[in-house]
């Protein structure tokens, strides 16, 4: 194996190790806090005469099944929205991708806007 090939292999392994480290730090189970049980997920923003934005909330989780990761991500969004005093979350974006650690897991990212009563 030539020096150039060895260097390419080392760089590829280092990049893979760094990418898998990220997947290892993502949660795969999010417990819904009691106060978040009243936060509803909606498709459209609520009536602006009654509700105001409490800000953006994001979640990134990893799971074996996309649907399970999505449920866990929604729990995280609801927890964060409750911490802002919100009662609704309008989902703005959902993405999923395969984890780089070759584990077969999926990383789901959710972005939403939390709303609270004016």
Secondary structure, DSSP 8 states (H G I E B T S, - for coil): --HHHHHHHHHHHHHHHHHHHHHHHSBS-----GGGGG-EEESS---TTTEEEEEEEEEEEEESSHHHHHHHHHHHHHHHHHHTT-SEEEEEEEEEEE-TTSSS-EEEEEEEEEEEE-
